[in-house]
């Protein structure tokens, strides 16, 4: 395991930082189109969610005393993935909007934490590449505070894709200094 992965959630801020790396993630191979979003179990044709052991959470959240203390309903059992909750797409893919705006010359920065278990950077990189723009700035490291903070690639039409090394889903929460640097540079029109 890499040292940056072991340090996931560490920050220079004195405030508490989320260390959990999963949640209601976009299911693997879920299509981006109007209609219902399939759950992990529906997509995988199984009863379990990959990479998650929820035995302790299930036991705790189904405990009568705990449920009373957190004012949870008691007429059903808690489970990690349930078919009782339905999520619907309301606008389909956003790719056409990105393509429309960047083709008109609006600058865009697409960024992802490289330890994001909810929206993996490889997916963000793939849809950014799917726009079909030519690469104008080859894949290279970018720095913050004198250290490599991730990698970036520039495309025509002012589109930039960037990763943040060691960050989870909410980059400013996991890597506040790096987030400040990348946003400051982007807003100032400077390269990463």
LUMTI-968084 format. One record per residue (C-alpha): residue number from 1; residue in three letters; x, z, y. Coordinates in steps of 0.5 Angstrom, whole numbers, plus 500, padded with zeros to 3 digits. Last residue first. Example, Ala and Ser with C-alpha at 12.3 -4.5 7.8 and 13.67 -1.06 7.14 Angstrom:
<rotis>
@n->2; res->Ser; east->527; up->514; north->498 $
@n->1; res->Ala; east->525; up->516; north->491 $
</rotis>
This chain:
<rotis>
@n->192; res->Unk; east->498; up->474; north->548 $
@n->191; res->Unk; east->498; up->468; north->554 $
@n->190; res->Unk; east->496; up->470; north->561 $
@n->189; res->Unk; east->489; up->469; north->564 $
@n->188; res->Unk; east->488; up->475; north->567 $
@n->187; res->Unk; east->482; up->477; north->563 $
@n->186; res->Unk; east->486; up->475; north->556 $
@n->185; res->Unk; east->492; up->479; north->558 $
@n->184; res->Unk; east->488; up->485; north->560 $
@n->183; res->Unk; east->484; up->484; north->553 $
@n->182; res->Unk; east->490; up->484; north->549 $
@n->181; res->Unk; east->493; up->490; north->552 $
@n->180; res->Unk; east->487; up->494; north->552 $
@n->179; res->Unk; east->486; up->493; north->545 $
@n->178; res->Unk; east->493; up->494; north->543 $
@n->177; res->Unk; east->493; up->501; north->547 $
@n->176; res->Unk; east->486; up->503; north->544 $
@n->175; res->Unk; east->488; up->501; north->536 $
@n->174; res->Unk; east->483; up->504; north->532 $
@n->173; res->Unk; east->477; up->505; north->537 $
@n->172; res->Unk; east->479; up->499; north->541 $
@n->171; res->Unk; east->479; up->495; north->535 $
@n->170; res->Unk; east->472; up->497; north->532 $
@n->169; res->Unk; east->473; up->493; north->525 $
@n->168; res->Unk; east->479; up->496; north->522 $
@n->167; res->Unk; east->486; up->496; north->526 $
@n->166; res->Unk; east->493; up->496; north->522 $
@n->165; res->Unk; east->495; up->489; north->526 $
@n->164; res->Unk; east->490; up->486; north->531 $
@n->163; res->Unk; east->489; up->479; north->529 $
@n->162; res->Unk; east->488; up->473; north->534 $
@n->161; res->Unk; east->484; up->467; north->535 $
@n->160; res->Unk; east->485; up->463; north->542 $
@n->159; res->Unk; east->480; up->458; north->544 $
@n->158; res->Unk; east->482; up->455; north->551 $
@n->157; res->Unk; east->479; up->448; north->549 $
@n->156; res->Unk; east->485; up->446; north->544 $
@n->155; res->Unk; east->487; up->452; north->540 $
@n->154; res->Unk; east->491; up->458; north->540 $
@n->153; res->Unk; east->494; up->462; north->534 $
@n->152; res->Unk; east->495; up->469; north->534 $
@n->151; res->Unk; east->498; up->475; north->530 $
@n->150; res->Unk; east->498; up->482; north->530 $
@n->149; res->Unk; east->501; up->488; north->534 $
@n->148; res->Unk; east->509; up->486; north->533 $
@n->147; res->Unk; east->512; up->492; north->537 $
@n->146; res->Unk; east->515; up->492; north->545 $
@n->145; res->Unk; east->509; up->496; north->547 $
@n->144; res->Unk; east->504; up->491; north->545 $
@n->143; res->Unk; east->507; up->484; north->542 $
@n->142; res->Unk; east->504; up->478; north->539 $
@n->141; res->Unk; east->506; up->474; north->533 $
@n->140; res->Unk; east->506; up->467; north->532 $
@n->139; res->Unk; east->501; up->462; north->529 $
@n->138; res->Unk; east->502; up->455; north->532 $
@n->137; res->Unk; east->500; up->454; north->540 $
@n->136; res->Unk; east->496; up->448; north->541 $
@n->135; res->Unk; east->492; up->447; north->534 $
@n->134; res->Unk; east->487; up->442; north->534 $
@n->133; res->Unk; east->480; up->444; north->535 $
@n->132; res->Unk; east->476; up->443; north->528 $
@n->131; res->Unk; east->471; up->448; north->530 $
@n->130; res->Unk; east->472; up->450; north->523 $
@n->129; res->Unk; east->478; up->453; north->525 $
@n->128; res->Unk; east->475; up->459; north->528 $
@n->127; res->Unk; east->470; up->459; north->522 $
@n->126; res->Unk; east->476; up->460; north->518 $
@n->125; res->Unk; east->480; up->465; north->522 $
@n->124; res->Unk; east->474; up->470; north->523 $
@n->123; res->Unk; east->473; up->470; north->515 $
@n->122; res->Unk; east->480; up->471; north->514 $
@n->121; res->Unk; east->480; up->477; north->519 $
@n->120; res->Unk; east->475; up->481; north->514 $
@n->119; res->Unk; east->468; up->483; north->517 $
@n->118; res->Unk; east->466; up->489; north->514 $
@n->117; res->Unk; east->473; up->491; north->511 $
@n->116; res->Unk; east->477; up->490; north->517 $
@n->115; res->Unk; east->484; up->492; north->516 $
@n->114; res->Unk; east->487; up->486; north->520 $
@n->113; res->Unk; east->483; up->488; north->526 $
@n->112; res->Unk; east->479; up->481; north->528 $
@n->111; res->Unk; east->480; up->477; north->535 $
@n->110; res->Unk; east->476; up->471; north->538 $
@n->109; res->Unk; east->478; up->470; north->545 $
@n->108; res->Unk; east->474; up->464; north->548 $
@n->107; res->Unk; east->476; up->461; north->555 $
@n->106; res->Unk; east->470; up->456; north->558 $
@n->105; res->Unk; east->472; up->449; north->558 $
@n->104; res->Unk; east->466; up->445; north->557 $
@n->103; res->Unk; east->468; up->444; north->549 $
@n->102; res->Unk; east->469; up->452; north->549 $
@n->101; res->Unk; east->462; up->453; north->551 $
@n->100; res->Unk; east->459; up->448; north->546 $
@n->99; res->Unk; east->463; up->450; north->540 $
@n->98; res->Unk; east->462; up->457; north->541 $
@n->97; res->Unk; east->454; up->456; north->541 $
@n->96; res->Unk; east->455; up->451; north->535 $
@n->95; res->Unk; east->458; up->457; north->531 $
@n->94; res->Unk; east->453; up->462; north->533 $
@n->93; res->Unk; east->450; up->461; north->526 $
@n->92; res->Unk; east->443; up->463; north->525 $
@n->91; res->Unk; east->439; up->466; north->531 $
@n->90; res->Unk; east->434; up->472; north->528 $
@n->89; res->Unk; east->437; up->473; north->521 $
@n->88; res->Unk; east->433; up->478; north->517 $
@n->87; res->Unk; east->435; up->485; north->514 $
@n->86; res->Unk; east->431; up->488; north->509 $
@n->85; res->Unk; east->431; up->495; north->507 $
@n->84; res->Unk; east->427; up->497; north->501 $
@n->83; res->Unk; east->432; up->493; north->497 $
@n->82; res->Unk; east->437; up->499; north->497 $
@n->81; res->Unk; east->445; up->499; north->497 $
@n->80; res->Unk; east->448; up->506; north->498 $
@n->79; res->Unk; east->442; up->510; north->494 $
@n->78; res->Unk; east->438; up->516; north->497 $
@n->77; res->Unk; east->432; up->518; north->493 $
@n->76; res->Unk; east->425; up->518; north->495 $
@n->75; res->Unk; east->419; up->522; north->497 $
@n->74; res->Unk; east->424; up->527; north->501 $
@n->73; res->Unk; east->425; up->525; north->508 $
@n->72; res->Unk; east->431; up->527; north->511 $
@n->71; res->Unk; east->431; up->532; north->516 $
@n->70; res->Unk; east->438; up->533; north->516 $
@n->69; res->Unk; east->438; up->541; north->514 $
@n->68; res->Unk; east->432; up->539; north->509 $
@n->67; res->Unk; east->436; up->533; north->506 $
@n->66; res->Unk; east->442; up->538; north->505 $
@n->65; res->Unk; east->438; up->543; north->502 $
@n->64; res->Unk; east->434; up->538; north->497 $
@n->63; res->Unk; east->441; up->535; north->495 $
@n->62; res->Unk; east->440; up->527; north->494 $
@n->61; res->Unk; east->445; up->526; north->500 $
@n->60; res->Unk; east->450; up->531; north->497 $
@n->59; res->Unk; east->449; up->527; north->490 $
@n->58; res->Unk; east->449; up->520; north->493 $
@n->57; res->Unk; east->455; up->522; north->497 $
@n->56; res->Unk; east->459; up->524; north->492 $
@n->55; res->Unk; east->458; up->519; north->487 $
@n->54; res->Unk; east->459; up->513; north->492 $
@n->53; res->Unk; east->465; up->510; north->489 $
@n->52; res->Unk; east->466; up->503; north->493 $
@n->51; res->Unk; east->470; up->497; north->492 $
@n->50; res->Unk; east->464; up->493; north->490 $
@n->49; res->Unk; east->457; up->495; north->491 $
@n->48; res->Unk; east->453; up->496; north->484 $
@n->47; res->Unk; east->447; up->494; north->481 $
@n->46; res->Unk; east->449; up->487; north->479 $
@n->45; res->Unk; east->447; up->480; north->480 $
@n->44; res->Unk; east->453; up->480; north->485 $
@n->43; res->Unk; east->449; up->477; north->491 $
@n->42; res->Unk; east->443; up->481; north->490 $
@n->41; res->Unk; east->447; up->487; north->489 $
@n->40; res->Unk; east->451; up->486; north->495 $
@n->39; res->Unk; east->444; up->485; north->499 $
@n->38; res->Unk; east->441; up->478; north->501 $
@n->37; res->Unk; east->440; up->477; north->509 $
@n->36; res->Unk; east->433; up->475; north->509 $
@n->35; res->Unk; east->431; up->469; north->513 $
@n->34; res->Unk; east->435; up->464; north->518 $
@n->33; res->Unk; east->442; up->462; north->516 $
@n->32; res->Unk; east->448; up->465; north->515 $
@n->31; res->Unk; east->449; up->465; north->508 $
@n->30; res->Unk; east->451; up->471; north->504 $
@n->29; res->Unk; east->458; up->470; north->500 $
@n->28; res->Unk; east->460; up->477; north->500 $
@n->27; res->Unk; east->455; up->481; north->504 $
@n->26; res->Unk; east->456; up->483; north->511 $
@n->25; res->Unk; east->458; up->490; north->511 $
@n->24; res->Unk; east->453; up->496; north->512 $
@n->23; res->Unk; east->459; up->501; north->512 $
@n->22; res->Unk; east->466; up->501; north->509 $
@n->21; res->Unk; east->473; up->503; north->512 $
@n->20; res->Unk; east->471; up->510; north->514 $
@n->19; res->Unk; east->477; up->513; north->518 $
@n->18; res->Unk; east->472; up->514; north->524 $
@n->17; res->Unk; east->477; up->517; north->530 $
@n->16; res->Unk; east->476; up->523; north->533 $
@n->15; res->Unk; east->479; up->524; north->540 $
@n->14; res->Unk; east->486; up->526; north->542 $
@n->13; res->Unk; east->488; up->519; north->543 $
@n->12; res->Unk; east->494; up->517; north->541 $
@n->11; res->Unk; east->491; up->514; north->535 $
@n->10; res->Unk; east->491; up->514; north->527 $
@n->9; res->Unk; east->485; up->511; north->524 $
@n->8; res->Unk; east->489; up->507; north->519 $
@n->7; res->Unk; east->496; up->510; north->518 $
@n->6; res->Unk; east->496; up->509; north->510 $
@n->5; res->Unk; east->494; up->501; north->512 $
@n->4; res->Unk; east->500; up->501; north->517 $
@n->3; res->Unk; east->505; up->504; north->512 $
@n->2; res->Unk; east->503; up->498; north->507 $
@n->1; res->Unk; east->500; up->500; north->500 $
</rotis>
